[in-house]
Amino acid sequence: MSLALQKTLESSYVMPAFGRSAVDFVSGHGMTLVGDDGREYTDFLAGIGVCCLGHGHPALTEAVTRQAEQLLHVSNYFYIEHRGQVAALLSKLANDDRDGARILADAIWAGREDEIVAAATPAEGEQVWETFFANSGAEANEGSMKLARLYAKRVGNGGNTIVCLRGGFHGRTLETIAATMQDWLQDSFKPLPGGFVACTPNDVDELTAIFDQLGSEICAVMYEPIQGESGVHPLTPEFMHAVERLAHEHGALLIADEVQTGIFRSGKPFAFQTYGVKPDIMSLAKGIAGGVPAGAVVAKKEIADVFRPGDHGSTFGGSCLAVAAAKAVLCELVRGAYDDHAAAVGAYLALKLADVPHVTEVRGSGLMVGCDLDHTMTDAHDVEAAMLEDGFVINATGAHTLRFLPPLICEQADVDALAEALAKVLA
Ligand SMILES: Cc1ncc(COP(=O)(O)O)c(C=O)c1O
């Protein structure tokens, strides 16, 4: 169908909640997206940080195809072959246990049950993390916040207030907008659910004052280790350690929203590992199933176990298709050491961007990189559009900020091509 007809139909029948670029991608391979006119584009957005293995990856395509042929969905009332394997692997990854994750991923990949049993049996004293499967990032955050409140009520400090950071982004449901401390996202939808307090990121004094005032009314602090939607702003290690100290002093939990930073993007399985500050609960989505909708709440077992049947649920969460895809993605990422790859190529990307004229600051970790443009430049959205004209998919998060979230298979040669094109556009 022609792009013109698609535009006509969408403008009549699809809600105008998004502005769109006039491109119709019809296929993809690796870092490349192909338009309906056969034109190729290099993808530095990956469907907003989702397609971590790139497009048309054989292992993911095969897993999804095979699962679609066998069984798509049965619901959480029944056992699903791949669900426990994915959860066990997430537990190893949450512990940043490289060897353990590798042994388990190899066993899962080969389907060797005795080896899966051996690798998945927790060692003495090993922290076990349990997973609840959801469908999206917002839904994962809803689950994380519900779990934190339930834990506080049944076991913890009895508090119900969640401290969130200004400039953060946690999703588009009413509860996750309430947690997203940005006026332009909240204002039109008031009244919002209560029980949220805002703190300025990296302001240890403000956080201390909030805890001094509210104490054990606070059941959790929720944060993105690197704020993504607002332009790739990492939290400082000092702030992260203060969050950990204050939360633990007052019996509150740490919720890391790793929806964008997680699943190897930051150069570690999860970005919290670059700070050495372990959350109690984390939310995942985006890359976890490489493009098949999926999300997850991953929590320390002693916290997760407050959930009883009926406390939380989802019809689609952890469907046969989603967990088959997640299994393929996680095994591929672990076995291919894509954390190291993202760290190395991401550092190269940051270096190359810093050399581009009119770039004033580069921020990020691994293959989650943002850069600011000086104010002599036109709006960054125009830069995004000009780059698309030149065959590169990138993203502007504000008038002066560009964001790069390429597939984790991105290579230095892709970065060289991007930096050259960007320098030309900005010249
Ligand atoms: C950090 C973070 N949390 C939550 C979300 C919401 O995820 P979803 O759009 O899958 O609901 C996003 C989406 O960009 C995100 O970046």
The ligand as an SDF file (V2000), in Angstrom:
LIG
                    3D

 16 16  0  0  0  0  0  0  0  0999 V2000
   12.5970    4.8770   31.6490 C   0  0  0  0  0  0  0  0  0  0  0  0
   11.2790    4.5470   31.0320 C   0  0  0  0  0  0  0  0  0  0  0  0
   10.3170    4.0460   31.8020 N   0  0  0  0  0  0  0  0  0  0  0  0
    9.1190    3.7150   31.2900 C   0  0  0  0  0  0  0  0  0  0  0  0
    8.8410    3.9030   29.9680 C   0  0  0  0  0  0  0  0  0  0  0  0
    7.4850    3.5340   29.4190 C   0  0  0  0  0  0  0  0  0  0  0  0
    7.6120    2.3880   28.6440 O   0  0  0  0  0  0  0  0  0  0  0  0
    6.3980    1.9520   27.6700 P   0  0  0  0  0  0  0  0  0  0  0  0
    6.3200    2.9860   26.6090 O   0  0  0  0  0  0  0  0  0  0  0  0
    6.8260    0.5970   27.1780 O   0  0  0  0  0  0  0  0  0  0  0  0
    5.1920    1.9010   28.5120 O   0  0  0  0  0  0  0  0  0  0  0  0
    9.8190    4.4150   29.1240 C   0  0  0  0  0  0  0  0  0  0  0  0
    9.5440    4.6370   27.6880 C   0  0  0  0  0  0  0  0  0  0  0  0
   10.2270    5.3160   26.9910 O   0  0  0  0  0  0  0  0  0  0  0  0
   11.0780    4.7470   29.6670 C   0  0  0  0  0  0  0  0  0  0  0  0
   12.0490    5.2670   28.9100 O   0  0  0  0  0  0  0  0  0  0  0  0
  1  2  1  0
  2  3  1  0
  2 15  2  0
  3  4  2  0
  4  5  1  0
  5  6  1  0
  5 12  2  0
  6  7  1  0
  7  8  1  0
  8  9  2  0
  8 10  1  0
  8 11  1  0
 12 13  1  0
 12 15  1  0
 13 14  2  0
 15 16  1  0
M  END
$$$$
